[in-house]
Amino acid sequence: MPEQENRHGARRDPLAWPLAAVLLLSDRPGGVQRRLPAGHRGFYDGAAMRIYIASSWRNRYQPEIVTVLRSEGHEVYDFRNPRPGDHGFSWSEISANWQDCHPEQYRQALAHPVAVGGYRSDFNAMREAEACVLVLPCGRSAHLEAGWFVGIGRPLHILILEPCEPELMYRMAAGIHVSVGELCLALQEE
């Protein structure tokens, strides 16, 4: 496979990346059905995409992934900074004991206006996105977000940059990527 240029003219050698870790769309059971929101571009035109990053506040890679994908020309939702001056939802805004929440308190916290606003912000961004990138390591919310994308037929790309426990259901993803360059090339080909 020859070197390819990205939209900025930089050369990429796909053979230099460990592509054996990438699962191809044709390997997904039942084929791929994709539904786009009204007015969205097609997935296969090579144009910049609206991307939702599903990850964790604890993930040290997330800010860099947002920056790299934006530099590639993509429109990327950053849950840590969804709008200018907004630093995203945090459970600590609702309760000082957010890490040790009893079931009833947890249910009540989900109905708190701050939680409702954070949910709306993230879910509206999910609806607008054409693809999702799950950046590991991450937790339950990110995996629910990723599952939502798979469920409605939009591509999910999983980025794994450090050793982790294998997960069989990751086979649902359009691709599993072990480097940022590999992810960028896959998104360019969407």
C-alpha positions in Angstrom: 0.0 0.0 0.0 1.6 3.4 -1.0 1.9 6.3 1.4 -1.1 8.5 1.6 -1.4 12.3 2.2 -3.8 13.7 4.8 -5.8 16.8 4.1 -2.8 18.9 5.3 -0.4 17.2 2.8 1.5 15.2 5.5 2.5 11.7 4.4 1.3 8.6 6.2 2.6 5.1 5.8 -0.3 2.8 6.8 2.0 -0.2 6.7 4.0 1.3 9.5 1.0 0.9 11.8 -0.1 -2.4 13.4 -3.2 -2.7 11.3 -3.8 -6.3 12.4 -5.5 -4.8 15.4 -8.1 -3.1 13.2 -11.4 -4.9 12.8 -13.0 -4.2 9.4 -16.6 -3.2 8.8 -17.1 -6.3 6.7 -16.3 -8.5 9.7 -19.3 -7.1 11.6 -22.2 -9.6 11.8 -25.2 -8.6 9.6 -23.3 -6.0 7.7 -23.4 -2.2 8.4 -26.5 -0.1 8.4 -25.9 3.6 9.0 -28.6 6.2 9.6 -27.6 9.9 9.5 -29.5 12.8 11.0 -31.2 15.1 8.4 -28.7 17.3 6.6 -25.6 15.4 7.5 -23.0 14.4 4.9 -22.4 10.9 3.9 -19.8 8.8 5.7 -17.7 7.8 2.7 -16.9 11.2 1.2 -13.6 11.7 3.1 -14.8 15.1 4.4 -14.4 16.2 8.0 -16.9 14.6 10.3 -18.8 15.5 13.5 -17.2 13.3 16.1 -18.3 12.5 19.7 -15.5 11.5 22.0 -16.7 9.1 24.7 -14.1 8.8 27.5 -13.5 9.7 31.1 -12.5 12.7 33.1 -9.7 10.5 34.4 -8.4 9.7 30.9 -5.1 11.5 30.3 -5.3 11.0 26.5 -8.7 12.7 26.0 -7.5 16.3 25.6 -4.8 15.4 23.1 -7.2 13.3 21.0 -9.7 16.2 20.8 -6.8 18.5 19.7 -5.5 16.1 17.1 -8.9 15.3 15.6 -9.7 19.1 15.4 -6.3 19.6 13.7 -7.4 17.0 11.1 -10.4 19.3 10.3 -13.1 17.4 12.3 -15.7 19.0 14.4 -15.2 17.4 17.8 -17.4 17.6 20.9 -15.3 17.9 24.1 -17.4 17.0 27.2 -14.7 18.7 29.3 -15.3 22.0 27.5 -18.6 21.8 25.6 -18.9 25.5 25.0 -16.7 28.6 25.7 -16.7 29.2 29.4 -18.4 25.9 30.2 -16.2 23.3 31.8 -18.6 20.4 31.5 -20.7 18.5 34.0 -19.2 17.3 37.3 -21.0 15.2 40.0 -19.1 17.3 42.6 -21.5 20.2 41.6 -24.3 18.1 43.1 -22.8 16.4 46.1 -19.6 16.3 48.0 -20.1 12.6 48.5 -20.6 11.8 44.8 -18.2 8.9 44.9 -20.1 7.1 47.6 -23.7 7.6 46.6 -26.4 5.3 47.9 -29.0 4.1 45.3 -31.8 6.5 46.4 -29.4 9.4 46.4 -28.1 8.4 43.0 -31.5 8.4 41.5 -32.3 11.8 43.0 -29.0 13.2 41.8 -29.8 12.2 38.2 -32.9 14.4 38.4 -30.9 17.4 39.8 -31.0 20.4 37.3 -27.2 20.4 37.0 -27.3 16.7 36.0 -30.2 17.2 33.6 -28.3 20.1 31.9 -25.1 18.0 31.6 -27.1 15.1 30.1 -28.8 17.3 27.6 -25.5 18.9 26.5 -23.9 15.5 26.0 -26.9 13.8 24.4 -27.5 16.6 22.0 -23.9 16.4 20.9 -24.4 12.6 20.4 -27.4 13.1 18.2 -25.5 15.6 16.0 -22.4 13.4 15.7 -21.7 11.2 12.7 -19.3 8.9 14.6 -18.1 8.1 18.0 -14.5 7.5 19.3 -14.3 5.6 22.5 -11.0 6.5 24.1 -9.9 3.9 26.7 -9.6 3.7 29.6 -13.1 4.9 30.5 -16.1 3.9 32.5 -19.8 3.1 32.3 -21.1 6.4 30.8 -18.6 6.3 27.9 -19.6 2.7 27.2 -23.3 3.5 27.2 -22.6 6.4 24.8 -20.6 4.1 22.5 -23.4 1.4 22.6 -25.9 4.1 21.6 -23.9 4.9 18.5 -23.7 1.2 17.5 -27.4 0.8 18.2 -28.4 3.5 15.8 -26.0 2.4 13.1 -23.3 5.1 13.3 -19.6 4.1 13.4 -17.8 3.5 16.6 -14.0 3.6 16.7 -12.2 2.4 19.8 -8.8 3.8 20.6 -6.6 1.7 22.9 -3.3 3.2 23.8 -2.3 1.1 26.8 -2.7 -2.5 27.9 -6.3 -3.4 29.0 -8.5 -6.3 29.6 -10.0 -7.7 26.4 -13.7 -7.1 25.7 -15.5 -9.5 23.2 -18.3 -7.0 22.4 -15.8 -4.5 21.0 -16.2 -6.5 17.8 -19.3 -4.3 17.2 -16.9 -1.4 16.5 -16.1 -0.1 13.0 -12.5 -0.2 14.1 -10.2 -0.9 17.0 -7.1 1.3 16.8 -3.8 1.2 18.7 -2.4 4.5 17.6 -3.7 8.0 17.0 -2.4 7.9 13.4 -4.3 4.7 12.7 -7.5 6.3 14.1 -7.0 9.4 12.0 -6.5 7.4 8.8 -9.7 5.3 9.6 -11.7 8.5 10.1 -10.4 9.9 6.9 -11.7 6.8 5.1 -15.2 6.9 6.7 
